[in-house]
Structure formats: C-alpha cells, structure tokens
Amino acid sequence: MFPLVNYRHRMAWIRILAVSACILGSASSQNFSLLVTDSNPLGIGDFVPGGLDLGMPGLGGTGMESGIKGGFGYGAGLESVYDSNFGLTEDNEQSEVSLLFSPWLQYFSDPEGGARVSLTASYTPIFRAYQHNSDLNDVDQTGDVTLNFVGGKTEISLFARYNELSATDRLTGNFVAGSLLTGGVRATRQIGPRTTLNAGLSMAESDFGSSGEEGSQVLTANFGGIWEITTRTGLGSSVRYTQTESDNTGTREAWALLAELRYRMGERIWLSASLGPEFAKDSETDETSVGLAGDLSARYVINERWTWVTTARTATVPSPSDAGYLVNNTLLRSGLEHQRNRSSISGGFEFNYSDYEKVGAVPDRDNEKNLSLYLGYARNLFKERVAFNSRVNYTLNKGETDWNQLQLTLGLNVAF
C-alpha cells in the first residue's frame, strides 16, 4: 500500500510552519472567497508530501518543552508588508504599510510518531496595524486541531480549523475581515495487499463579517479506492458529492466521477492526479450542467538542493458580491525551491482563471484572469532559533477591473 504522509518530521519544522502561516496570510486573504472550497485545508493524508514532510535541511532544534506528556512548541513572528495597491483598484492606487505580530503555540501528543492515537493542535493570534488605515487595526485568530487514530489497516482523522483573514479580496474588490470554519473526518482502509479504500466528509462555512458580502456553506463527501498495479503506480476512481449554499445563488448540488492516478518513484517523484465529469444542478434554474473537475499535485526532488512543485485544481464558489453568479475557478501553481544548509530560495507563479457562470436572469460579466509571480528568501540566524524571511510578490489582474499590485514582505520568527 502506498504510505500515508508521515508527520514525524513536523516537530523539527515547527517554526517554519508558523513563519509560512504569517507570510502566506496576506496572499490567502486576497483569495479568501475561494478558501471555502478546500475540503482538506490541513492536508491530512495527502499522497504528495509538502516540503515540511521531507525532513529537508532547515531550522534546527524543536523548541519543545517536555514537562507534560507530548510536547509544546511556541514562539513569535513579526513582519512588515509594503502593498503598492491596498484596495486592488484600477485607478487612484493607495499604497499601505502594515505590521503583523504573531505569537504562536503548537501541541503534539506524539512528537516521535508511532502512537495509535495522537493529537495535534495550534493557535496563532495575528495583531494587525496599518500606517494609513488605522481604523482597520485589529486581531485575527487562527487555530486548528487534529485527532488521529491509526490501526493495522485503518486510519481515521478528525479535524477542525478556524481561520480569520483580513485583506482586500480580489473577487469582491473590497477589504474584508472574514472568518472561515472547516471541520470533517477522513478515513482510509486497506482491504487487500494492493487495494485501499478512502472516504471523507467535511463542512466549511465562510463569513464576511460586516463588509456586506455574502458567505457560503460547502458540504463535501467523497468515496473511492486505489489499486497498486505496480510498486510505483496506483490507479483508482472516486465519487464526490458537493453541496454549496449561498443567499446570492441558492443551492448548488454536484456529483463528480473521477479517475485517479498515483505515481511514486522512491523519495524523488510524487504525482497525484484526478479528472472526470461533474454534473451540477442549481436551485435557481433547475437545470443540469456538465463540466470538468480535476486535481493535480506533483513534486520532483531534482537533487539534494533543488525541488520542483506544482498544483492544479478546479473549484466552484458562489460570488460573494454579485447575486446570480457562480465563480468557476481554475488554479495553476508552480515553483522551484532551492535548499541550502541554513537558507532557502523559492520562486514561481500562481495563475487563477475565474469564469462567472450566470444563475438566473442577470447580465453577462467579464471573467477574471489573475497572475501572481513571487520570489522568496529565508535564512536561519542565531543558533537556528531565529528565521529571517523575505518575499516579493507581483500580481496582475485582468477582468471586470484591471489592476496590478506589488507586495514586499520582511519578517522574523523566533522559537523560544
């Protein structure tokens, strides 16, 4: 059976997790409307591991305390962000400088791995301050918890995550201080030497607070299986049901029939892909449409220094600002990572194509094409208890409004 992602390396990367959450918070907030479609935000059971799961060189030590069973990691992050177009406007661009302070705490009941039952939890408040928009100063809260049961042939994971994000959302064009609550269960069961069944159920709800936009609720259920035809390759299929509700579009139900492929070559190449038709019906028109649904995740460790990663996925979410529209979004993200003993350099792009589908008698609306280029550098300092981070991000948007944005980020993270 293909091995599930092992989390034993996560303790050595505890502060990188916090740094990444801090740095990527602004980028995620720009696409806040789309985050509700992610049924597995913690990446539980993902076949293709992230960099944190490979035990790559990086910050040393764990910053763990062993006074009670399990272990705690704690520290704080501080970063400054320059934004050339804070409101994502086509004209009269307003620049902004913000300061973010993020103390963080994480708990792992099984730091070494191997326990039949394990619990992980984390909490991060993010204190925000703006130079020109002091009325937006506030605190965002982020926390998650995962309970994992591992048997001889069965693994079950229960998870919940609450995330508050604040930034200008690109689909609404307005500053939002929103929240996202996600919870669910995922399970795998080996029923033969080469055959594994998997299932999942999750519920996500987004809330735009007092900004006036409409949030949505997304229920996702899936069931499928994988058969290893060789030691490297697995083939399978799955059925996915999605129910989306919003005051702007009513209820949308969709069934996707997906063919799945998994490939792994040692510790160098991972590939997971799914593709198939999706049959959708909305309550406003009571018509059935057929589209294409898919997901791709790949990782190629070129050598001990270079790694290439790429992701592609489709998702549908009700427009939060315009009644009568569904947003069919296609994401393509790709990048290179260069690891050194005490530092790393990363660069790549993210492209989102947002197709606006009419639900009911509404006028046509321009689709959105959004391209983001990024370059990042991180380095360990002072006996590897301190990490320095920097990132340059340039975004170009074409659609209902045309705008561009430059973001510069500098940050430090300390593990106590």
BELGI-V239081 format. One record per pair of residues at least 12 apart in sequence whose C-alpha atoms are under 10 Angstrom apart, sorted by the first residue. I is the first residue (numbers start at 1). J is the second residue. Records with the same first field share a line. If there is no record, write none. Layout:
I->J ; J
//
This chain:
1->153 ; 190 ; 191 ; 192 ; 193 ; 194 ; 195 ; 196 ; 226 ; 227 ; 228 ; 231 ; 234
2->47 ; 194 ; 195 ; 196 ; 226 ; 227 ; 228 ; 231 ; 232 ; 233 ; 234 ; 262 ; 263 ; 264
3->45 ; 47
4->44 ; 45 ; 46 ; 47 ; 48 ; 49 ; 155 ; 188
5->43 ; 44 ; 45 ; 46 ; 47 ; 48 ; 49 ; 50 ; 53 ; 54
6->45 ; 46 ; 49 ; 53 ; 54 ; 113 ; 114
7->44 ; 45 ; 49 ; 52 ; 53 ; 54 ; 55 ; 110 ; 111 ; 112 ; 113 ; 114
8->53 ; 54 ; 55 ; 110 ; 111 ; 112 ; 113 ; 114
9->52 ; 53 ; 54 ; 55 ; 56 ; 111 ; 112 ; 113
10->52 ; 53 ; 54 ; 55 ; 62 ; 108 ; 111 ; 112 ; 113
11->52 ; 55 ; 60 ; 61 ; 62 ; 63 ; 64 ; 71 ; 72 ; 73 ; 106 ; 107 ; 108 ; 110 ; 111 ; 112
12->52 ; 53 ; 55 ; 56 ; 57 ; 58 ; 59 ; 60 ; 61 ; 62 ; 63 ; 64 ; 73 ; 111
13->51 ; 52 ; 53 ; 55 ; 56 ; 57 ; 58 ; 59 ; 60 ; 61 ; 62 ; 63
14->52 ; 59 ; 60 ; 61 ; 62 ; 63 ; 64 ; 72 ; 73 ; 74 ; 75 ; 105 ; 106 ; 107 ; 415
15->59 ; 60 ; 61 ; 62 ; 63 ; 73 ; 74 ; 75 ; 76 ; 77 ; 104 ; 105 ; 106 ; 385 ; 386 ; 387 ; 413 ; 414 ; 415 ; 416
16->52 ; 58 ; 59 ; 378 ; 387 ; 413 ; 415
17->52 ; 104 ; 106
18->74 ; 75 ; 76 ; 77 ; 102 ; 103 ; 104 ; 105 ; 106 ; 122 ; 123 ; 124 ; 413 ; 414 ; 415
19->76 ; 77 ; 78 ; 79 ; 102 ; 104 ; 378 ; 387 ; 388 ; 389 ; 411 ; 412 ; 413 ; 414
20->389 ; 413
21->77 ; 102 ; 124 ; 142
22->76 ; 77 ; 78 ; 79 ; 100 ; 101 ; 102 ; 103 ; 124 ; 126 ; 411 ; 412 ; 413
23->77 ; 78 ; 79 ; 80 ; 81 ; 100 ; 389 ; 390 ; 391 ; 409 ; 410 ; 411
24->391
25->126 ; 164 ; 165 ; 166 ; 167
26->81 ; 165 ; 166 ; 167 ; 168 ; 169 ; 407 ; 409
27->167 ; 168 ; 169 ; 372 ; 393 ; 407
28->165 ; 166 ; 167 ; 169
29->164 ; 165 ; 166 ; 167 ; 168 ; 169 ; 170 ; 175 ; 176 ; 177 ; 178
30->88 ; 165 ; 166 ; 167 ; 168 ; 169 ; 170 ; 171 ; 172 ; 173 ; 174 ; 175 ; 176
31->165 ; 167 ; 168 ; 169 ; 170 ; 171 ; 172 ; 352
32->164 ; 165 ; 166 ; 167 ; 168 ; 169 ; 170 ; 171 ; 172 ; 176 ; 177 ; 178 ; 179 ; 180 ; 206 ; 207 ; 208
33->169 ; 170 ; 171 ; 172 ; 176 ; 178 ; 180 ; 206 ; 207 ; 208 ; 213 ; 214 ; 215 ; 216 ; 317 ; 318 ; 319 ; 320 ; 321 ; 327
34->169 ; 171 ; 206 ; 315 ; 316 ; 317 ; 318 ; 319 ; 320 ; 327 ; 328 ; 329
35->180 ; 182 ; 204 ; 205 ; 206 ; 315 ; 317
36->179 ; 180 ; 181 ; 182 ; 203 ; 204 ; 205 ; 206 ; 207 ; 215 ; 216 ; 217 ; 218 ; 219 ; 244 ; 315 ; 316 ; 317
37->182 ; 203 ; 204 ; 205 ; 206 ; 216 ; 217 ; 218 ; 219 ; 220 ; 242 ; 244 ; 314 ; 315 ; 316 ; 317
38->182 ; 202 ; 203 ; 204 ; 218 ; 220 ; 315
39->182 ; 183 ; 184 ; 185 ; 200 ; 201 ; 202 ; 203 ; 204 ; 218 ; 219 ; 220 ; 221 ; 242
40->159 ; 160 ; 161 ; 182 ; 183 ; 184 ; 185 ; 186 ; 200 ; 201 ; 202 ; 203 ; 204 ; 220
41->144 ; 159 ; 160 ; 161 ; 182 ; 183
42->144 ; 145 ; 146 ; 159 ; 160 ; 161 ; 182
44->146 ; 148 ; 157 ; 158 ; 159 ; 185 ; 186 ; 187
45->155 ; 156 ; 157 ; 186 ; 187 ; 188 ; 198
46->272 ; 297
47->262 ; 263 ; 264 ; 270 ; 271 ; 272 ; 297 ; 298
48->262 ; 263 ; 264 ; 269 ; 270 ; 271 ; 272 ; 296 ; 297 ; 298 ; 299 ; 300 ; 309
49->270 ; 271 ; 297 ; 298 ; 299
50->298 ; 299 ; 309
51->299 ; 307 ; 309 ; 337
54->267
56->304 ; 305 ; 339 ; 340 ; 341
57->304 ; 305 ; 339 ; 340 ; 341 ; 342 ; 343 ; 344
58->339 ; 340 ; 341 ; 342 ; 343 ; 344 ; 378 ; 379 ; 380 ; 384 ; 387
59->341 ; 342 ; 343 ; 379 ; 380 ; 381 ; 383 ; 384 ; 385 ; 386 ; 387 ; 415
60->342 ; 380 ; 383 ; 384 ; 385 ; 386
61->383 ; 384 ; 385 ; 415
62->74 ; 111 ; 384 ; 385 ; 415 ; 416
63->75 ; 385 ; 414 ; 415 ; 416
64->106 ; 107 ; 108 ; 111 ; 415 ; 416
65->107 ; 416
68->109
69->108 ; 109 ; 110 ; 111
70->107 ; 108 ; 109 ; 110 ; 111 ; 112 ; 118 ; 119 ; 120
71->106 ; 107 ; 108 ; 109 ; 110 ; 111 ; 112 ; 120
72->105 ; 106 ; 107 ; 108 ; 109 ; 111 ; 120 ; 121 ; 122
73->104 ; 105 ; 106 ; 107 ; 108 ; 122 ; 415 ; 416
74->103 ; 104 ; 105 ; 106 ; 107 ; 122 ; 123 ; 124 ; 414 ; 415 ; 416
75->102 ; 103 ; 104 ; 105 ; 106 ; 124 ; 385 ; 386 ; 413 ; 414 ; 415 ; 416
76->101 ; 102 ; 103 ; 104 ; 105 ; 124 ; 125 ; 126 ; 386 ; 412 ; 413 ; 414 ; 415 ; 416
77->100 ; 101 ; 102 ; 103 ; 104 ; 124 ; 126 ; 386 ; 387 ; 388 ; 411 ; 412 ; 413 ; 414 ; 415
78->99 ; 100 ; 101 ; 102 ; 103 ; 126 ; 127 ; 388 ; 389 ; 410 ; 411 ; 412 ; 413 ; 414
79->98 ; 99 ; 100 ; 101 ; 102 ; 388 ; 389 ; 390 ; 409 ; 410 ; 411 ; 412 ; 413
80->97 ; 98 ; 99 ; 100 ; 101 ; 129 ; 130 ; 390 ; 408 ; 409 ; 410 ; 411 ; 412
81->96 ; 97 ; 98 ; 99 ; 100 ; 130 ; 390 ; 391 ; 392 ; 407 ; 408 ; 409 ; 410 ; 411
82->95 ; 96 ; 97 ; 98 ; 99 ; 392 ; 406 ; 407 ; 408 ; 409 ; 410
83->95 ; 96 ; 97 ; 98 ; 393 ; 394 ; 405 ; 406 ; 407 ; 408 ; 409
84->96 ; 97 ; 394 ; 404 ; 405 ; 406 ; 407 ; 408
85->168 ; 403 ; 404 ; 405 ; 406 ; 407
86->133 ; 167 ; 168 ; 174 ; 175 ; 405 ; 406 ; 407
87->167 ; 168 ; 169 ; 170 ; 173 ; 174 ; 175 ; 403 ; 405
88->168 ; 169 ; 170 ; 172 ; 173 ; 174 ; 175 ; 395 ; 397 ; 401 ; 402 ; 403 ; 404 ; 405
89->170 ; 173 ; 174 ; 401 ; 402 ; 403 ; 404 ; 405
90->397 ; 398 ; 400 ; 401 ; 402 ; 403 ; 404
91->401 ; 402 ; 403
93->403 ; 404 ; 405
94->132
95->131 ; 132 ; 405 ; 406 ; 407
96->130 ; 131 ; 132 ; 133 ; 407
97->129 ; 130 ; 131 ; 132 ; 133 ; 407 ; 408 ; 409
98->128 ; 129 ; 130 ; 131 ; 132 ; 133 ; 134 ; 137 ; 409
99->126 ; 127 ; 128 ; 129 ; 130 ; 131 ; 137 ; 409 ; 410 ; 411
100->125 ; 126 ; 127 ; 128 ; 129 ; 130 ; 139 ; 411
101->124 ; 125 ; 126 ; 127 ; 128 ; 129 ; 139 ; 411 ; 412 ; 413
102->123 ; 124 ; 125 ; 126 ; 127 ; 128 ; 139 ; 140 ; 141 ; 413
103->123 ; 124 ; 125 ; 126 ; 127 ; 413 ; 414 ; 415
104->122 ; 123 ; 124 ; 125 ; 126 ; 142 ; 143 ; 413 ; 414 ; 415
105->121 ; 122 ; 123 ; 124 ; 125 ; 143
106->120 ; 121 ; 122 ; 123 ; 124 ; 143 ; 144 ; 145
107->119 ; 120 ; 121 ; 122 ; 123 ; 145
108->120 ; 121 ; 122 ; 146
109->121 ; 147
114->150
115->148 ; 149 ; 150 ; 151
116->148 ; 149 ; 150 ; 151 ; 152 ; 155
117->147 ; 148 ; 149 ; 150 ; 151 ; 155 ; 156 ; 157
118->146 ; 147 ; 148 ; 149 ; 150 ; 157
119->145 ; 146 ; 147 ; 148 ; 149 ; 157 ; 158 ; 159
120->144 ; 145 ; 146 ; 147 ; 148 ; 159
121->143 ; 144 ; 145 ; 146 ; 147 ; 159 ; 160 ; 161
122->142 ; 143 ; 144 ; 145 ; 146 ; 161
123->141 ; 142 ; 143 ; 144 ; 145 ; 161 ; 162 ; 163
124->140 ; 141 ; 142 ; 143 ; 144 ; 163
125->139 ; 140 ; 141 ; 142 ; 143 ; 163 ; 164
126->138 ; 139 ; 140 ; 141 ; 142 ; 164 ; 165
127->139 ; 140 ; 141
128->140 ; 166
136->166 ; 167 ; 175 ; 176 ; 177
137->166
138->166 ; 177
139->164 ; 165 ; 166 ; 177
140->163 ; 164 ; 165 ; 166 ; 177 ; 178 ; 179
141->162 ; 163 ; 164 ; 165 ; 179
142->161 ; 162 ; 163 ; 164 ; 165 ; 179 ; 180 ; 181
143->160 ; 161 ; 162 ; 163 ; 164 ; 181
144->159 ; 160 ; 161 ; 162 ; 163 ; 181 ; 182 ; 183
145->158 ; 159 ; 160 ; 161 ; 162 ; 183
146->158 ; 159 ; 160 ; 161 ; 183 ; 184 ; 185
147->159 ; 160 ; 185
148->185 ; 186 ; 187
149->187
150->187 ; 188
151->189
152->189 ; 190
153->188 ; 189 ; 190 ; 191 ; 192 ; 196
154->187 ; 188 ; 189 ; 190 ; 191 ; 196 ; 197 ; 198
155->186 ; 187 ; 188 ; 189 ; 190 ; 198
156->185 ; 186 ; 187 ; 188 ; 189 ; 198 ; 199 ; 200
157->184 ; 185 ; 186 ; 187 ; 188 ; 200
158->183 ; 184 ; 185 ; 186 ; 187 ; 200 ; 201 ; 202
159->182 ; 183 ; 184 ; 185 ; 186 ; 202
160->181 ; 182 ; 183 ; 184 ; 185 ; 202 ; 203 ; 204
161->180 ; 181 ; 182 ; 183 ; 184 ; 204
162->179 ; 180 ; 181 ; 182 ; 183 ; 204 ; 205
163->178 ; 179 ; 180 ; 181 ; 182 ; 206
164->177 ; 178 ; 179 ; 180 ; 181 ; 206 ; 207 ; 208
165->177 ; 178 ; 179 ; 180 ; 208
166->178 ; 179 ; 208
169->320
170->368 ; 370 ; 397 ; 401
171->319 ; 320 ; 321 ; 322 ; 327 ; 354 ; 368 ; 400
172->213 ; 319 ; 320 ; 321 ; 322
173->321 ; 401
174->211 ; 212 ; 213 ; 321
175->208 ; 211
176->207 ; 208 ; 209 ; 210 ; 211 ; 212 ; 213
177->207 ; 208 ; 209 ; 210 ; 211
178->206 ; 207 ; 208 ; 209 ; 210 ; 211 ; 213 ; 215
179->205 ; 206 ; 207 ; 208 ; 209 ; 215
180->204 ; 205 ; 206 ; 207 ; 208 ; 215 ; 216 ; 217
181->203 ; 204 ; 205 ; 206 ; 207 ; 217
182->202 ; 203 ; 204 ; 205 ; 206 ; 217 ; 218 ; 219
183->201 ; 202 ; 203 ; 204 ; 205
184->200 ; 201 ; 202 ; 203 ; 204 ; 219 ; 220 ; 221
185->199 ; 200 ; 201 ; 202 ; 203 ; 221
186->198 ; 199 ; 200 ; 201 ; 202 ; 221 ; 222 ; 223
187->199 ; 200 ; 201 ; 223
188->200 ; 223 ; 224 ; 225
189->225
190->225 ; 226
191->225
192->227
193->227 ; 228
194->226 ; 227 ; 228 ; 229 ; 230 ; 231 ; 234
195->225 ; 226 ; 227 ; 228 ; 229 ; 234 ; 235 ; 236
196->224 ; 225 ; 226 ; 227 ; 228 ; 236
197->223 ; 224 ; 225 ; 226 ; 227 ; 236 ; 237 ; 238
198->222 ; 223 ; 224 ; 225 ; 226 ; 238
199->221 ; 222 ; 223 ; 224 ; 225 ; 238 ; 239 ; 240
200->220 ; 221 ; 222 ; 223 ; 224 ; 240
201->219 ; 220 ; 221 ; 222 ; 223 ; 240 ; 241
202->218 ; 219 ; 220 ; 221 ; 222 ; 242
203->217 ; 218 ; 219 ; 220 ; 221 ; 242 ; 243
204->216 ; 217 ; 218 ; 219 ; 220 ; 244
205->217 ; 218 ; 219 ; 244 ; 245
206->218 ; 320
207->320
208->320
211->321
212->320 ; 321
213->248 ; 319 ; 320 ; 321 ; 322 ; 323
214->246 ; 247 ; 248 ; 249 ; 318 ; 319 ; 320 ; 321 ; 322 ; 323
215->245 ; 246 ; 247 ; 248 ; 317 ; 318 ; 319 ; 320 ; 321
216->244 ; 245 ; 246 ; 247 ; 248 ; 249 ; 250 ; 251 ; 317 ; 318 ; 319 ; 320
217->243 ; 244 ; 245 ; 246 ; 251 ; 317 ; 318
218->242 ; 243 ; 244 ; 245 ; 246 ; 251 ; 252 ; 253 ; 316 ; 317
219->241 ; 242 ; 243 ; 244 ; 245 ; 253
220->240 ; 241 ; 242 ; 243 ; 244 ; 254
221->239 ; 240 ; 241 ; 242 ; 243 ; 255
222->238 ; 239 ; 240 ; 241 ; 242 ; 255 ; 256
223->237 ; 238 ; 239 ; 240 ; 241
224->236 ; 237 ; 238 ; 239 ; 240 ; 257 ; 258 ; 259 ; 260
225->237 ; 238 ; 239 ; 260
226->238 ; 259 ; 260 ; 261 ; 262
227->260 ; 261 ; 262
228->261 ; 262 ; 263
230->263
231->263 ; 264 ; 265 ; 266
232->262 ; 263 ; 264 ; 265 ; 266 ; 269 ; 270
233->261 ; 262 ; 263 ; 264 ; 265 ; 271
234->260 ; 261 ; 262 ; 263 ; 264 ; 272
235->259 ; 260 ; 261 ; 262 ; 263 ; 273 ; 274
236->258 ; 259 ; 260 ; 261 ; 262 ; 274
237->257 ; 258 ; 259 ; 260 ; 261 ; 274 ; 275 ; 276
238->256 ; 257 ; 258 ; 259 ; 260 ; 274 ; 275 ; 276
239->255 ; 256 ; 257 ; 258 ; 259 ; 276 ; 278
240->254 ; 255 ; 256 ; 257 ; 258 ; 278
241->253 ; 254 ; 255 ; 256 ; 257 ; 278 ; 279 ; 280
242->254 ; 255 ; 256 ; 278 ; 280 ; 316
243->255 ; 280 ; 281 ; 282
244->282 ; 316 ; 317 ; 318
245->282 ; 283 ; 317 ; 318
246->317 ; 318 ; 319 ; 320 ; 323
247->318 ; 319 ; 320 ; 323 ; 324
248->318 ; 319 ; 320 ; 321 ; 322 ; 323 ; 324 ; 325 ; 326 ; 359
249->282 ; 283 ; 284 ; 317 ; 318 ; 319 ; 320 ; 322 ; 323 ; 324 ; 325 ; 326 ; 358 ; 359 ; 360
250->282 ; 283 ; 284 ; 285 ; 318 ; 323 ; 324 ; 359
251->281 ; 282 ; 283 ; 284 ; 318
252->280 ; 281 ; 282 ; 283 ; 284 ; 286 ; 316 ; 317 ; 318 ; 326
253->279 ; 280 ; 281 ; 282 ; 283 ; 288
254->278 ; 279 ; 280 ; 281 ; 282 ; 288 ; 289 ; 290 ; 291 ; 316
255->277 ; 278 ; 279 ; 280 ; 281 ; 290 ; 293
256->275 ; 276 ; 277 ; 278 ; 279 ; 280 ; 290 ; 291 ; 292 ; 293 ; 294
257->274 ; 275 ; 276 ; 277 ; 278 ; 279 ; 292 ; 293 ; 294
258->273 ; 274 ; 275 ; 276 ; 277 ; 278 ; 292 ; 293 ; 294 ; 295
259->273 ; 274 ; 275 ; 276 ; 277 ; 294
260->272 ; 273 ; 274 ; 275 ; 276 ; 294 ; 295 ; 296
261->273 ; 274 ; 275 ; 296
262->274 ; 297 ; 298
263->298
264->298 ; 299 ; 300
265->300
267->299 ; 300 ; 301
268->299 ; 300 ; 301 ; 302 ; 303 ; 304 ; 307
269->298 ; 299 ; 300 ; 301 ; 302 ; 307 ; 308
270->297 ; 298 ; 299 ; 300 ; 301 ; 309
271->296 ; 297 ; 298 ; 299 ; 300 ; 309 ; 310
272->295 ; 296 ; 297 ; 298 ; 299 ; 311
273->294 ; 295 ; 296 ; 297 ; 298 ; 311 ; 312 ; 313
274->293 ; 294 ; 295 ; 296 ; 297 ; 313
275->292 ; 293 ; 294 ; 295 ; 296 ; 313 ; 314
276->291 ; 292 ; 293 ; 294 ; 295
277->290 ; 291 ; 292 ; 293 ; 294
278->290 ; 291 ; 292 ; 293 ; 294
279->291 ; 292 ; 293
282->326 ; 359 ; 360
283->359 ; 360
284->324 ; 359 ; 360 ; 361
285->358 ; 359 ; 360 ; 361
286->359 ; 360
287->359
291->328
292->314
293->313 ; 314 ; 315 ; 316 ; 330
294->312 ; 313 ; 314 ; 315 ; 330
295->311 ; 312 ; 313 ; 314 ; 315 ; 330 ; 331 ; 332
296->310 ; 311 ; 312 ; 313 ; 314 ; 332
297->309 ; 310 ; 311 ; 312 ; 313 ; 333 ; 334
298->310 ; 311 ; 312 ; 334
299->311 ; 334 ; 335 ; 336
300->336
301->336 ; 337
302->336
303->338 ; 339
304->338 ; 339 ; 340
305->337 ; 338 ; 339 ; 340 ; 341 ; 344
306->336 ; 337 ; 338 ; 339 ; 340 ; 344 ; 345 ; 346
307->335 ; 336 ; 337 ; 338 ; 339 ; 346
308->334 ; 335 ; 336 ; 337 ; 338 ; 346 ; 347 ; 348
309->333 ; 334 ; 335 ; 336 ; 337 ; 348
310->332 ; 333 ; 334 ; 335 ; 336 ; 348 ; 349 ; 350
311->331 ; 332 ; 333 ; 334 ; 335 ; 350
312->330 ; 331 ; 332 ; 333 ; 334 ; 350 ; 351 ; 352
313->329 ; 330 ; 331 ; 332 ; 333 ; 352
314->328 ; 329 ; 330 ; 331 ; 332 ; 352 ; 353 ; 354
315->327 ; 328 ; 329 ; 330 ; 331 ; 354
316->328 ; 329 ; 330 ; 354 ; 355 ; 356 ; 357
317->329 ; 356
318->356 ; 357 ; 359
319->356 ; 357
322->362 ; 365
323->358 ; 359 ; 360 ; 362
324->356 ; 357 ; 358 ; 359 ; 360 ; 361 ; 362 ; 363
325->355 ; 356 ; 357 ; 358 ; 359 ; 360 ; 361 ; 362 ; 363 ; 364 ; 365
326->354 ; 355 ; 356 ; 357 ; 358 ; 359
327->353 ; 354 ; 355 ; 356 ; 357 ; 358 ; 367 ; 368
328->353 ; 354 ; 355 ; 356 ; 357 ; 367
329->352 ; 353 ; 354 ; 355 ; 356 ; 367 ; 368 ; 369
330->351 ; 352 ; 353 ; 354 ; 355 ; 369
331->350 ; 351 ; 352 ; 353 ; 354 ; 370
332->349 ; 350 ; 351 ; 352 ; 353 ; 371
333->348 ; 349 ; 350 ; 351 ; 352 ; 371 ; 372 ; 373
334->347 ; 348 ; 349 ; 350 ; 351
335->347 ; 348 ; 349 ; 350 ; 373 ; 374 ; 375
336->348 ; 349 ; 375
337->376 ; 377
338->377
339->378
340->379
341->379 ; 380
342->378 ; 379 ; 380 ; 381 ; 384 ; 387
343->377 ; 378 ; 379 ; 380 ; 381 ; 387 ; 388 ; 389
344->376 ; 377 ; 378 ; 379 ; 380 ; 389
345->375 ; 376 ; 377 ; 378 ; 379 ; 390 ; 391
346->374 ; 375 ; 376 ; 377 ; 378 ; 391
347->373 ; 374 ; 375 ; 376 ; 377 ; 391 ; 392 ; 393
348->372 ; 373 ; 374 ; 375 ; 376 ; 393
349->371 ; 372 ; 373 ; 374 ; 375 ; 393 ; 394 ; 395
350->370 ; 371 ; 372 ; 373 ; 374 ; 395
351->369 ; 370 ; 371 ; 372 ; 373 ; 395 ; 396 ; 397
352->368 ; 369 ; 370 ; 371 ; 372 ; 397
353->367 ; 368 ; 369 ; 370 ; 371 ; 397 ; 398 ; 399
354->366 ; 367 ; 368 ; 369 ; 370 ; 399
355->367 ; 368 ; 369
356->368
365->399 ; 400
366->398 ; 399 ; 400 ; 401
367->398 ; 399 ; 400 ; 401
368->397 ; 398 ; 399 ; 400 ; 401 ; 402
369->396 ; 397 ; 398 ; 399 ; 400 ; 402
370->395 ; 396 ; 397 ; 398 ; 399 ; 402 ; 403 ; 404
371->394 ; 395 ; 396 ; 397 ; 398 ; 404
372->393 ; 394 ; 395 ; 396 ; 397 ; 404 ; 405 ; 406
373->392 ; 393 ; 394 ; 395 ; 396 ; 406
374->391 ; 392 ; 393 ; 394 ; 395 ; 406 ; 407 ; 408
375->390 ; 391 ; 392 ; 393 ; 394 ; 408
376->389 ; 390 ; 391 ; 392 ; 393 ; 408 ; 409 ; 410
377->389 ; 390 ; 391 ; 392 ; 410
378->390 ; 391 ; 410 ; 411 ; 412
379->412
380->412 ; 413
381->412 ; 413 ; 414
382->414
384->414 ; 415
385->413 ; 414 ; 415 ; 416
386->412 ; 413 ; 414 ; 415 ; 416
387->411 ; 412 ; 413 ; 414 ; 415
388->410 ; 411 ; 412 ; 413 ; 414
389->409 ; 410 ; 411 ; 412 ; 413
390->408 ; 409 ; 410 ; 411 ; 412
391->407 ; 408 ; 409 ; 410 ; 411
392->406 ; 407 ; 408 ; 409 ; 410
393->405 ; 406 ; 407 ; 408 ; 409
394->406 ; 407 ; 408
395->407
//
